[in-house]
Amino acid sequence: MRNPHKYKHTDLKVLNPDRVLKECVSGGCTNPPRNPTTRKENGNYRYYSYCEGCINCRERYNMTVPERQVMVDAQDNKCAICNSELAGWGKGWSADSSAVDHCHTTGKVRGILCYHCNTGIGQLKEDITVLKSAIKYLEKYV
């Protein structure tokens, strides 16, 4: 008996190019939407309205790429902590990538940071007491 949730490659439905959007539907975002993918259950295509960046921002921070850009512009394209020039938004983490800083307890977005500042406060558990202690430690050896 054939499993109804499995399909053969020949069972795939035909991609409808009329359903593939040219631009992300987030206001002000001109990136192309995520490429259509097939559903494993039935082989139908799943069409997307948002680009990868907006999907990521919406899922993680409840914002869009244009909303994130407004924050970057408000900070003059500089890290909110060290004032270094913000780099791009590459895939994955690298030492030259920017990050949306947010509270891991509430999920509230605080600002845009460089990789080093974002990982630094994360390594110190976002604990103000620990951060103040680190400052005292550094001042002791200046």
N, C-alpha and C positions, 0 to 999 in steps of 0.2 A: 504494500500500500504506500502510495506517495505521501510524503509529509506536506501538508498544505502550506507550511511556512518556508519551504525550500523551493527555489526555482532554478531552472537551468538558464544559462546565459542566453539561450535562444528565446526564453520566455520574457525577456525584458521588453517593457513597453517602449514606444518610440518617443524620443525627446521632442517636445513641442517648442520650436524656437520662438513662437509668438508669446510664450509664457516667460521667457528669459528676459528679465529687465536689463536695461542699459546702465542705470544708475541706482545706487542705494537709495532707499526711500527716507532715510534720516534727513531732516531738513538741513540743507547746506553741504551734505556729503556727496561728492561726485565720483566716488569709487564705484567700480562695478560690483554688483552683488556676488555673494558666494556662488560658485558653480553648482548646478543642480547635481544631486546625488540620488542613487536608487535606494529604495526601501527594501530591506532584506525580506520582509514578510511577503511582499507581493510583486516586487520588481517595478512598481510604479516609480516615477521620478518625483523627487521632492524639490520644489522650486523655492528659492530664497529671495527675500526682498531686501535684506541688509548685507553689507559687505562684511568680510571677516573681522575687520577692526571694530565695527559697530556691534557685531554679535558679541565679541569679546568684552567690549566696554559695557554693553547692556547686561550681560550675564554676571560680570564681576563687580561693576561699580554703578549700575543703573544710570548710565550716561551714554551719549553717542560720541563719535569721533569729533564732530564739530563742537560739542559741549566741552570736550577735553581740550580742544584747541583754544577755546575762549579762556580756559584756565591758564594755559601756556602763555597766551598773549598778555593776560593780566599780570603775569610774573615776568614780563619782558623776556621771555624765552630763557629764564635763568632758574636754577634750582632754588627752591624756597628756603633752604638751609644755608648752603655754602656760596650761593650766587654764581656758580660756574655755569657756563653756557650749556643749555640742554641739548642732548643729541637726539637722534631719531628714535623710532619705535620699531626696532628690529624684532624678528621672531626669536623667542627665547630670551635668556638673560645674557648680556655681555657687558663688559666694563664701560661701554660707551652708550648704553641704552638709558632711556628715561623711564620713570615709573609713576603711576598714579598712587600716591600715598593714601592709605585709608586705615581706619581703626579696625583691628581684627576682632574686636568685641562687638562694636555697633555696626560696622560696615560703612560708617560715614567717611566720605572722601575729605581729606584735609588739604591736599595740594599736589603739585608735581615736583618730584625730586630726581636728582641724578642717581645713578646706580649705587654709588658709594654711600651717599647719605641714607638712601632707602634701606640698604642692607645693614648699615651701621645701626640705625635705630631698631631695626628688626632683631639684630643680634643682641642688643641690650634690652630686649623684651618690651620695648615701648614703655619702659618704667622710668618715670621722671627722677625717682630717688637714685636709681642706678646711673642715669645720665649725669646727674649732679655730682655723684661720687666720681665718675670718670673725669669730669671737669676738674674737680679738686685734685685728683691724682695727677693729671697733666700739668696743672698750675704749680704743683709742688716741684716739678722738674724743669721749669722754664728758666 
